[in-house]
Amino acid sequence: MNKGTVKFYNVSKRFGFIKDADSDNEYFVHASGLIDKIKDDDEVTFELAEGKKGLNAINVKLAQ
């Protein structure tokens, strides 16, 4: 399970980006990959899956 911070999330467009805490990589996240509702600057945990344009964050939930 990866940890990161929501860099940007647009509720109306249903997508955004998460910055990985360990590697500083940024991953695309779509609303379909969310478990919890997220907003900018939230601390989250997530998994990665191959998407059409690279790795996507999935199973995204707020960090405890």
PyMOL Python script that loads the backbone (N, CA, C, O; Angstrom):
from pymol import cmd

cmd.read_pdbstr("""\
ATOM      1  N   MET A   1       0.856  -1.175   0.000  1.00  0.00           N
ATOM      2  CA  MET A   1       0.000   0.000   0.000  1.00  0.00           C
ATOM      3  C   MET A   1       0.904   1.241   0.000  1.00  0.00           C
ATOM      4  O   MET A   1       1.775   1.390   0.857  1.00  0.00           O
ATOM      5  N   ASN A   2       0.681   2.113  -0.964  1.00  0.00           N
ATOM      6  CA  ASN A   2       1.447   3.354  -1.072  1.00  0.00           C
ATOM      7  C   ASN A   2       0.791   4.466  -0.261  1.00  0.00           C
ATOM      8  O   ASN A   2      -0.414   4.440  -0.014  1.00  0.00           O
ATOM      9  N   LYS A   3       1.592   5.434   0.146  1.00  0.00           N
ATOM     10  CA  LYS A   3       1.081   6.613   0.837  1.00  0.00           C
ATOM     11  C   LYS A   3       1.407   7.841   0.013  1.00  0.00           C
ATOM     12  O   LYS A   3       2.439   7.898  -0.656  1.00  0.00           O
ATOM     13  N   GLY A   4       0.517   8.829   0.066  1.00  0.00           N
ATOM     14  CA  GLY A   4       0.756  10.043  -0.691  1.00  0.00           C
ATOM     15  C   GLY A   4      -0.187  11.160  -0.288  1.00  0.00           C
ATOM     16  O   GLY A   4      -0.952  11.049   0.670  1.00  0.00           O
ATOM     17  N   THR A   5      -0.105  12.247  -1.055  1.00  0.00           N
ATOM     18  CA  THR A   5      -0.914  13.437  -0.821  1.00  0.00           C
ATOM     19  C   THR A   5      -1.654  13.788  -2.105  1.00  0.00           C
ATOM     20  O   THR A   5      -1.084  13.736  -3.195  1.00  0.00           O
ATOM     21  N   VAL A   6      -2.926  14.143  -1.967  1.00  0.00           N
ATOM     22  CA  VAL A   6      -3.702  14.567  -3.126  1.00  0.00           C
ATOM     23  C   VAL A   6      -3.178  15.936  -3.560  1.00  0.00           C
ATOM     24  O   VAL A   6      -3.336  16.925  -2.844  1.00  0.00           O
ATOM     25  N   LYS A   7      -2.561  15.983  -4.722  1.00  0.00           N
ATOM     26  CA  LYS A   7      -2.013  17.238  -5.236  1.00  0.00           C
ATOM     27  C   LYS A   7      -3.127  18.096  -5.823  1.00  0.00           C
ATOM     28  O   LYS A   7      -3.140  19.316  -5.665  1.00  0.00           O
ATOM     29  N   PHE A   8      -4.069  17.431  -6.508  1.00  0.00           N
ATOM     30  CA  PHE A   8      -5.158  18.117  -7.191  1.00  0.00           C
ATOM     31  C   PHE A   8      -6.285  17.125  -7.405  1.00  0.00           C
ATOM     32  O   PHE A   8      -6.039  15.989  -7.809  1.00  0.00           O
ATOM     33  N   TYR A   9      -7.523  17.536  -7.138  1.00  0.00           N
ATOM     34  CA  TYR A   9      -8.669  16.697  -7.470  1.00  0.00           C
ATOM     35  C   TYR A   9      -9.841  17.582  -7.854  1.00  0.00           C
ATOM     36  O   TYR A   9     -10.254  18.446  -7.081  1.00  0.00           O
ATOM     37  N   ASN A  10     -10.378  17.366  -9.052  1.00  0.00           N
ATOM     38  CA  ASN A  10     -11.508  18.133  -9.560  1.00  0.00           C
ATOM     39  C   ASN A  10     -12.756  17.272  -9.425  1.00  0.00           C
ATOM     40  O   ASN A  10     -12.920  16.286 -10.144  1.00  0.00           O
ATOM     41  N   VAL A  11     -13.638  17.648  -8.497  1.00  0.00           N
ATOM     42  CA  VAL A  11     -14.834  16.856  -8.218  1.00  0.00           C
ATOM     43  C   VAL A  11     -15.748  16.777  -9.439  1.00  0.00           C
ATOM     44  O   VAL A  11     -16.273  15.708  -9.750  1.00  0.00           O
ATOM     45  N   SER A  12     -15.942  17.898 -10.131  1.00  0.00           N
ATOM     46  CA  SER A  12     -16.873  17.900 -11.261  1.00  0.00           C
ATOM     47  C   SER A  12     -16.352  17.094 -12.454  1.00  0.00           C
ATOM     48  O   SER A  12     -17.138  16.484 -13.180  1.00  0.00           O
ATOM     49  N   LYS A  13     -15.042  17.088 -12.655  1.00  0.00           N
ATOM     50  CA  LYS A  13     -14.464  16.304 -13.759  1.00  0.00           C
ATOM     51  C   LYS A  13     -14.095  14.890 -13.326  1.00  0.00           C
ATOM     52  O   LYS A  13     -13.787  14.042 -14.163  1.00  0.00           O
ATOM     53  N   ARG A  14     -14.126  14.635 -12.013  1.00  0.00           N
ATOM     54  CA  ARG A  14     -13.925  13.304 -11.437  1.00  0.00           C
ATOM     55  C   ARG A  14     -12.524  12.724 -11.636  1.00  0.00           C
ATOM     56  O   ARG A  14     -12.372  11.510 -11.777  1.00  0.00           O
ATOM     57  N   PHE A  15     -11.510  13.573 -11.647  1.00  0.00           N
ATOM     58  CA  PHE A  15     -10.141  13.055 -11.722  1.00  0.00           C
ATOM     59  C   PHE A  15      -9.183  14.007 -11.026  1.00  0.00           C
ATOM     60  O   PHE A  15      -9.536  15.136 -10.686  1.00  0.00           O
ATOM     61  N   GLY A  16      -7.960  13.524 -10.821  1.00  0.00           N
ATOM     62  CA  GLY A  16      -6.932  14.348 -10.204  1.00  0.00           C
ATOM     63  C   GLY A  16      -5.613  13.612 -10.188  1.00  0.00           C
ATOM     64  O   GLY A  16      -5.402  12.663 -10.944  1.00  0.00           O
ATOM     65  N   PHE A  17      -4.714  14.069  -9.304  1.00  0.00           N
ATOM     66  CA  PHE A  17      -3.383  13.484  -9.205  1.00  0.00           C
ATOM     67  C   PHE A  17      -2.967  13.347  -7.750  1.00  0.00           C
ATOM     68  O   PHE A  17      -3.285  14.187  -6.908  1.00  0.00           O
ATOM     69  N   ILE A  18      -2.250  12.268  -7.479  1.00  0.00           N
ATOM     70  CA  ILE A  18      -1.730  11.997  -6.147  1.00  0.00           C
ATOM     71  C   ILE A  18      -0.218  11.952  -6.237  1.00  0.00           C
ATOM     72  O   ILE A  18       0.337  11.315  -7.132  1.00  0.00           O
ATOM     73  N   LYS A  19       0.456  12.632  -5.305  1.00  0.00           N
ATOM     74  CA  LYS A  19       1.923  12.628  -5.244  1.00  0.00           C
ATOM     75  C   LYS A  19       2.353  11.582  -4.222  1.00  0.00           C
ATOM     76  O   LYS A  19       1.964  11.638  -3.056  1.00  0.00           O
ATOM     77  N   ASP A  20       3.161  10.629  -4.676  1.00  0.00           N
ATOM     78  CA  ASP A  20       3.653   9.554  -3.815  1.00  0.00           C
ATOM     79  C   ASP A  20       4.608  10.111  -2.764  1.00  0.00           C
ATOM     80  O   ASP A  20       5.490  10.906  -3.088  1.00  0.00           O
ATOM     81  N   ALA A  21       4.438   9.701  -1.514  1.00  0.00           N
ATOM     82  CA  ALA A  21       5.252  10.202  -0.415  1.00  0.00           C
ATOM     83  C   ALA A  21       6.701   9.738  -0.499  1.00  0.00           C
ATOM     84  O   ALA A  21       7.604  10.472  -0.098  1.00  0.00           O
ATOM     85  N   ASP A  22       6.940   8.534  -1.012  1.00  0.00           N
ATOM     86  CA  ASP A  22       8.289   7.968  -1.040  1.00  0.00           C
ATOM     87  C   ASP A  22       9.090   8.378  -2.269  1.00  0.00           C
ATOM     88  O   ASP A  22      10.280   8.675  -2.160  1.00  0.00           O
ATOM     89  N   SER A  23       8.453   8.399  -3.433  1.00  0.00           N
ATOM     90  CA  SER A  23       9.205   8.592  -4.670  1.00  0.00           C
ATOM     91  C   SER A  23       8.998   9.951  -5.321  1.00  0.00           C
ATOM     92  O   SER A  23       9.714  10.289  -6.263  1.00  0.00           O
ATOM     93  N   ASP A  24       8.039  10.740  -4.847  1.00  0.00           N
ATOM     94  CA  ASP A  24       7.669  12.025  -5.462  1.00  0.00           C
ATOM     95  C   ASP A  24       7.066  11.860  -6.851  1.00  0.00           C
ATOM     96  O   ASP A  24       6.852  12.854  -7.545  1.00  0.00           O
ATOM     97  N   ASN A  25       6.784  10.614  -7.279  1.00  0.00           N
ATOM     98  CA  ASN A  25       6.067  10.405  -8.532  1.00  0.00           C
ATOM     99  C   ASN A  25       4.627  10.862  -8.363  1.00  0.00           C
ATOM    100  O   ASN A  25       4.092  10.868  -7.254  1.00  0.00           O
ATOM    101  N   GLU A  26       4.006  11.245  -9.468  1.00  0.00           N
ATOM    102  CA  GLU A  26       2.605  11.630  -9.437  1.00  0.00           C
ATOM    103  C   GLU A  26       1.804  10.625 -10.239  1.00  0.00           C
ATOM    104  O   GLU A  26       2.218  10.196 -11.315  1.00  0.00           O
ATOM    105  N   TYR A  27       0.637  10.250  -9.696  1.00  0.00           N
ATOM    106  CA  TYR A  27      -0.214   9.254 -10.336  1.00  0.00           C
ATOM    107  C   TYR A  27      -1.607   9.814 -10.576  1.00  0.00           C
ATOM    108  O   TYR A  27      -2.165  10.518  -9.735  1.00  0.00           O
ATOM    109  N   PHE A  28      -2.151   9.490 -11.731  1.00  0.00           N
ATOM    110  CA  PHE A  28      -3.507   9.871 -12.086  1.00  0.00           C
ATOM    111  C   PHE A  28      -4.486   9.098 -11.217  1.00  0.00           C
ATOM    112  O   PHE A  28      -4.276   7.918 -10.938  1.00  0.00           O
ATOM    113  N   VAL A  29      -5.547   9.757 -10.792  1.00  0.00           N
ATOM    114  CA  VAL A  29      -6.618   9.077 -10.056  1.00  0.00           C
ATOM    115  C   VAL A  29      -7.960   9.501 -10.646  1.00  0.00           C
ATOM    116  O   VAL A  29      -8.202  10.683 -10.886  1.00  0.00           O
ATOM    117  N   HIS A  30      -8.833   8.508 -10.877  1.00  0.00           N
ATOM    118  CA  HIS A  30     -10.182   8.761 -11.385  1.00  0.00           C
ATOM    119  C   HIS A  30     -11.171   8.411 -10.277  1.00  0.00           C
ATOM    120  O   HIS A  30     -10.870   7.594  -9.407  1.00  0.00           O
ATOM    121  N   ALA A  31     -12.333   9.019 -10.310  1.00  0.00           N
ATOM    122  CA  ALA A  31     -13.358   8.771  -9.288  1.00  0.00           C
ATOM    123  C   ALA A  31     -13.678   7.291  -9.131  1.00  0.00           C
ATOM    124  O   ALA A  31     -14.027   6.850  -8.036  1.00  0.00           O
ATOM    125  N   SER A  32     -13.564   6.512 -10.213  1.00  0.00           N
ATOM    126  CA  SER A  32     -13.848   5.078 -10.141  1.00  0.00           C
ATOM    127  C   SER A  32     -12.842   4.326  -9.270  1.00  0.00           C
ATOM    128  O   SER A  32     -13.104   3.198  -8.853  1.00  0.00           O
ATOM    129  N   GLY A  33     -11.681   4.951  -8.990  1.00  0.00           N
ATOM    130  CA  GLY A  33     -10.666   4.319  -8.157  1.00  0.00           C
ATOM    131  C   GLY A  33     -10.711   4.750  -6.704  1.00  0.00           C
ATOM    132  O   GLY A  33      -9.822   4.405  -5.925  1.00  0.00           O
ATOM    133  N   LEU A  34     -11.742   5.504  -6.331  1.00  0.00           N
ATOM    134  CA  LEU A  34     -11.838   6.021  -4.966  1.00  0.00           C
ATOM    135  C   LEU A  34     -12.676   5.121  -4.073  1.00  0.00           C
ATOM    136  O   LEU A  34     -13.694   4.577  -4.500  1.00  0.00           O
ATOM    137  N   ILE A  35     -12.240   4.969  -2.835  1.00  0.00           N
ATOM    138  CA  ILE A  35     -13.046   4.334  -1.795  1.00  0.00           C
ATOM    139  C   ILE A  35     -13.684   5.436  -0.947  1.00  0.00           C
ATOM    140  O   ILE A  35     -14.879   5.388  -0.657  1.00  0.00           O
ATOM    141  N   ASP A  36     -12.877   6.435  -0.548  1.00  0.00           N
ATOM    142  CA  ASP A  36     -13.350   7.589   0.218  1.00  0.00           C
ATOM    143  C   ASP A  36     -13.386   8.819  -0.675  1.00  0.00           C
ATOM    144  O   ASP A  36     -12.704   8.868  -1.699  1.00  0.00           O
ATOM    145  N   LYS A  37     -14.179   9.812  -0.290  1.00  0.00           N
ATOM    146  CA  LYS A  37     -14.151  11.100  -0.978  1.00  0.00           C
ATOM    147  C   LYS A  37     -12.844  11.787  -0.619  1.00  0.00           C
ATOM    148  O   LYS A  37     -12.420  11.762   0.537  1.00  0.00           O
ATOM    149  N   ILE A  38     -12.198  12.408  -1.622  1.00  0.00           N
ATOM    150  CA  ILE A  38     -10.929  13.085  -1.380  1.00  0.00           C
ATOM    151  C   ILE A  38     -10.998  14.530  -1.845  1.00  0.00           C
ATOM    152  O   ILE A  38     -11.853  14.911  -2.645  1.00  0.00           O
ATOM    153  N   LYS A  39     -10.066  15.325  -1.316  1.00  0.00           N
ATOM    154  CA  LYS A  39      -9.932  16.719  -1.739  1.00  0.00           C
ATOM    155  C   LYS A  39      -8.453  17.081  -1.710  1.00  0.00           C
ATOM    156  O   LYS A  39      -7.635  16.325  -1.188  1.00  0.00           O
ATOM    157  N   ASP A  40      -8.112  18.233  -2.270  1.00  0.00           N
ATOM    158  CA  ASP A  40      -6.719  18.678  -2.318  1.00  0.00           C
ATOM    159  C   ASP A  40      -6.081  18.623  -0.930  1.00  0.00           C
ATOM    160  O   ASP A  40      -6.707  18.969   0.072  1.00  0.00           O
ATOM    161  N   ASP A  41      -4.833  18.185  -0.897  1.00  0.00           N
ATOM    162  CA  ASP A  41      -3.991  18.118   0.306  1.00  0.00           C
ATOM    163  C   ASP A  41      -4.353  17.019   1.296  1.00  0.00           C
ATOM    164  O   ASP A  41      -3.756  16.960   2.371  1.00  0.00           O
ATOM    165  N   ASP A  42      -5.314  16.139   0.977  1.00  0.00           N
ATOM    166  CA  ASP A  42      -5.611  15.000   1.845  1.00  0.00           C
ATOM    167  C   ASP A  42      -4.455  14.012   1.806  1.00  0.00           C
ATOM    168  O   ASP A  42      -3.836  13.808   0.762  1.00  0.00           O
ATOM    169  N   GLU A  43      -4.169  13.399   2.956  1.00  0.00           N
ATOM    170  CA  GLU A  43      -3.214  12.296   3.029  1.00  0.00           C
ATOM    171  C   GLU A  43      -3.985  11.015   2.728  1.00  0.00           C
ATOM    172  O   GLU A  43      -5.025  10.757   3.335  1.00  0.00           O
ATOM    173  N   VAL A  44      -3.481  10.216   1.795  1.00  0.00           N
ATOM    174  CA  VAL A  44      -4.196   9.023   1.356  1.00  0.00           C
ATOM    175  C   VAL A  44      -3.280   7.807   1.254  1.00  0.00           C
ATOM    176  O   VAL A  44      -2.056   7.931   1.218  1.00  0.00           O
ATOM    177  N   THR A  45      -3.899   6.635   1.208  1.00  0.00           N
ATOM    178  CA  THR A  45      -3.198   5.403   0.856  1.00  0.00           C
ATOM    179  C   THR A  45      -3.830   4.901  -0.432  1.00  0.00           C
ATOM    180  O   THR A  45      -5.007   5.149  -0.693  1.00  0.00           O
ATOM    181  N   PHE A  46      -3.045   4.195  -1.235  1.00  0.00           N
ATOM    182  CA  PHE A  46      -3.538   3.749  -2.539  1.00  0.00           C
ATOM    183  C   PHE A  46      -2.704   2.603  -3.076  1.00  0.00           C
ATOM    184  O   PHE A  46      -1.598   2.333  -2.608  1.00  0.00           O
ATOM    185  N   GLU A  47      -3.269   1.936  -4.073  1.00  0.00           N
ATOM    186  CA  GLU A  47      -2.559   0.909  -4.824  1.00  0.00           C
ATOM    187  C   GLU A  47      -2.380   1.416  -6.246  1.00  0.00           C
ATOM    188  O   GLU A  47      -3.006   2.399  -6.641  1.00  0.00           O
ATOM    189  N   LEU A  48      -1.537   0.757  -7.007  1.00  0.00           N
ATOM    190  CA  LEU A  48      -1.289   1.164  -8.392  1.00  0.00           C
ATOM    191  C   LEU A  48      -1.725   0.076  -9.358  1.00  0.00           C
ATOM    192  O   LEU A  48      -1.563  -1.114  -9.092  1.00  0.00           O
ATOM    193  N   ALA A  49      -2.280   0.505 -10.482  1.00  0.00           N
ATOM    194  CA  ALA A  49      -2.675  -0.419 -11.550  1.00  0.00           C
ATOM    195  C   ALA A  49      -2.333   0.226 -12.883  1.00  0.00           C
ATOM    196  O   ALA A  49      -2.364   1.449 -13.020  1.00  0.00           O
ATOM    197  N   GLU A  50      -2.010  -0.600 -13.857  1.00  0.00           N
ATOM    198  CA  GLU A  50      -1.678  -0.102 -15.191  1.00  0.00           C
ATOM    199  C   GLU A  50      -2.940   0.454 -15.855  1.00  0.00           C
ATOM    200  O   GLU A  50      -3.967  -0.220 -15.925  1.00  0.00           O
ATOM    201  N   GLY A  51      -2.844   1.700 -16.341  1.00  0.00           N
ATOM    202  CA  GLY A  51      -3.949   2.330 -17.051  1.00  0.00           C
ATOM    203  C   GLY A  51      -3.572   2.547 -18.502  1.00  0.00           C
ATOM    204  O   GLY A  51      -2.549   2.041 -18.963  1.00  0.00           O
ATOM    205  N   LYS A  52      -4.392   3.295 -19.226  1.00  0.00           N
ATOM    206  CA  LYS A  52      -4.134   3.539 -20.641  1.00  0.00           C
ATOM    207  C   LYS A  52      -2.866   4.346 -20.878  1.00  0.00           C
ATOM    208  O   LYS A  52      -2.190   4.164 -21.890  1.00  0.00           O
ATOM    209  N   LYS A  53      -2.541   5.244 -19.938  1.00  0.00           N
ATOM    210  CA  LYS A  53      -1.386   6.130 -20.126  1.00  0.00           C
ATOM    211  C   LYS A  53      -0.355   5.985 -19.010  1.00  0.00           C
ATOM    212  O   LYS A  53       0.376   6.930 -18.714  1.00  0.00           O
ATOM    213  N   GLY A  54      -0.294   4.826 -18.400  1.00  0.00           N
ATOM    214  CA  GLY A  54       0.665   4.619 -17.323  1.00  0.00           C
ATOM    215  C   GLY A  54      -0.030   4.151 -16.061  1.00  0.00           C
ATOM    216  O   GLY A  54      -1.175   3.699 -16.097  1.00  0.00           O
ATOM    217  N   LEU A  55       0.674   4.265 -14.942  1.00  0.00           N
ATOM    218  CA  LEU A  55       0.133   3.784 -13.672  1.00  0.00           C
ATOM    219  C   LEU A  55      -0.934   4.735 -13.136  1.00  0.00           C
ATOM    220  O   LEU A  55      -0.781   5.956 -13.175  1.00  0.00           O
ATOM    221  N   ASN A  56      -2.024   4.142 -12.632  1.00  0.00           N
ATOM    222  CA  ASN A  56      -3.112   4.896 -12.021  1.00  0.00           C
ATOM    223  C   ASN A  56      -3.250   4.496 -10.558  1.00  0.00           C
ATOM    224  O   ASN A  56      -3.016   3.342 -10.197  1.00  0.00           O
ATOM    225  N   ALA A  57      -3.627   5.447  -9.725  1.00  0.00           N
ATOM    226  CA  ALA A  57      -3.932   5.152  -8.333  1.00  0.00           C
ATOM    227  C   ALA A  57      -5.334   4.551  -8.253  1.00  0.00           C
ATOM    228  O   ALA A  57      -6.280   5.079  -8.838  1.00  0.00           O
ATOM    229  N   ILE A  58      -5.457   3.450  -7.530  1.00  0.00           N
ATOM    230  CA  ILE A  58      -6.755   2.807  -7.319  1.00  0.00           C
ATOM    231  C   ILE A  58      -6.915   2.496  -5.843  1.00  0.00           C
ATOM    232  O   ILE A  58      -5.955   2.594  -5.078  1.00  0.00           O
ATOM    233  N   ASN A  59      -8.122   2.122  -5.437  1.00  0.00           N
ATOM    234  CA  ASN A  59      -8.414   1.811  -4.039  1.00  0.00           C
ATOM    235  C   ASN A  59      -7.907   2.922  -3.119  1.00  0.00           C
ATOM    236  O   ASN A  59      -7.290   2.661  -2.086  1.00  0.00           O
ATOM    237  N   VAL A  60      -8.177   4.145  -3.510  1.00  0.00           N
ATOM    238  CA  VAL A  60      -7.699   5.316  -2.774  1.00  0.00           C
ATOM    239  C   VAL A  60      -8.600   5.564  -1.571  1.00  0.00           C
ATOM    240  O   VAL A  60      -9.820   5.672  -1.701  1.00  0.00           O
ATOM    241  N   LYS A  61      -7.977   5.653  -0.402  1.00  0.00           N
ATOM    242  CA  LYS A  61      -8.747   5.979   0.797  1.00  0.00           C
ATOM    243  C   LYS A  61      -7.932   6.903   1.690  1.00  0.00           C
ATOM    244  O   LYS A  61      -6.705   6.958   1.609  1.00  0.00           O
ATOM    245  N   LEU A  62      -8.647   7.625   2.540  1.00  0.00           N
ATOM    246  CA  LEU A  62      -7.996   8.570   3.444  1.00  0.00           C
ATOM    247  C   LEU A  62      -7.095   7.812   4.408  1.00  0.00           C
ATOM    248  O   LEU A  62      -7.457   6.744   4.901  1.00  0.00           O
ATOM    249  N   ALA A  63      -5.914   8.372   4.673  1.00  0.00           N
ATOM    250  CA  ALA A  63      -4.974   7.748   5.605  1.00  0.00           C
ATOM    251  C   ALA A  63      -5.518   7.869   7.022  1.00  0.00           C
ATOM    252  O   ALA A  63      -6.145   8.871   7.367  1.00  0.00           O
ATOM    253  N   GLN A  64      -5.282   6.864   7.832  1.00  0.00           N
ATOM    254  CA  GLN A  64      -5.780   6.873   9.219  1.00  0.00           C
ATOM    255  C   GLN A  64      -4.850   7.616  10.139  1.00  0.00           C
ATOM    256  O   GLN A  64      -5.119   7.719  11.336  1.00  0.00           O
TER     257      GLN A  64
END
""", "prot")
cmd.dss("prot")
cmd.show_as("cartoon", "prot")
cmd.util.cbc("prot")
cmd.orient("prot")
